[in-house]
Amino acid sequence: MATHPTAFLASQRRALLALRQQVSERLRIPAKLQKEDGRDLGDLSVADEQASFDFALNEMTYDTLREIDQALQRIKVGTYGICEQTQELISVARLKALPFARMTVVAQGNLERGFDMRRRKEVGLAFDELPEDASSGE
């Protein structure tokens, strides 16, 4: 199985570690809601919305940290830069743009299109099976 050059892997490892540090610094510590501190319901509502936003942002941040950690593990075990779907090498340009990429652009696109079609069918929005009279433009 082909792999990327050792020097590239070392530079990606350094980039991933730096990215991990930057992402970690973005974690937000949500403010504690206290109803007895004299705030009215409007203030509490705003604080609750901020806490929800912080939670969602932290969730995305933790997901990114997990992706970075998994990419570092792939470097360690020798599978970094190899597409999880096709086993082809992921391009250097893609890995520089998204250092924790797991798939080639084509494989990722195919996966996302497949997910989109499954989701459309689940909610009844699949238009791939139109009645004959609808497809003729009448």
RASUL-V937625 format. One record per pair of residues at least 24 apart in sequence whose C-alpha atoms are under 10 Angstrom apart, sorted by the first residue. I is the first residue (numbers start at 0). GAP is how many residues later the second one is. If there is no record, write none. Layout:
i | gap
I | GAP
I | GAP
This chain:
i | gap
0 | 78
0 | 81
0 | 86
0 | 87
0 | 88
1 | 77
1 | 79
1 | 80
1 | 85
1 | 86
1 | 87
2 | 75
2 | 76
2 | 77
2 | 78
2 | 79
2 | 85
2 | 86
2 | 87
3 | 74
3 | 75
3 | 76
3 | 77
3 | 78
3 | 85
3 | 86
3 | 87
3 | 88
5 | 69
7 | 84
7 | 88
8 | 63
8 | 66
8 | 67
8 | 69
8 | 71
8 | 72
9 | 65
10 | 85
11 | 59
11 | 60
11 | 63
11 | 68
11 | 69
11 | 80
11 | 83
11 | 84
11 | 87
11 | 88
12 | 55
12 | 58
12 | 59
12 | 60
12 | 62
12 | 63
12 | 67
12 | 86
13 | 58
14 | 81
14 | 84
15 | 49
15 | 51
15 | 52
15 | 53
15 | 55
15 | 56
15 | 80
15 | 82
15 | 83
15 | 84
16 | 51
16 | 52
16 | 55
18 | 45
18 | 46
18 | 49
18 | 80
19 | 41
19 | 44
19 | 45
19 | 46
19 | 47
19 | 48
19 | 49
20 | 44
21 | 43
22 | 38
22 | 39
22 | 41
22 | 42
22 | 45
23 | 34
23 | 37
23 | 38
23 | 40
23 | 41
24 | 36
25 | 31
25 | 32
25 | 35
26 | 27
26 | 28
26 | 30
26 | 31
26 | 32
26 | 33
26 | 34
26 | 35
27 | 25
27 | 26
27 | 27
27 | 29
27 | 30
27 | 33
28 | 25
28 | 26
28 | 29
29 | 24
29 | 25
29 | 28
63 | 36
64 | 35
65 | 34
66 | 32
66 | 33
66 | 34
66 | 35
67 | 30
67 | 31
67 | 32
67 | 33
68 | 31
69 | 30
69 | 32
70 | 28
70 | 29
70 | 30
70 | 31
71 | 27
71 | 28
73 | 26
73 | 28
82 | 24
82 | 25
83 | 24
84 | 25
84 | 26
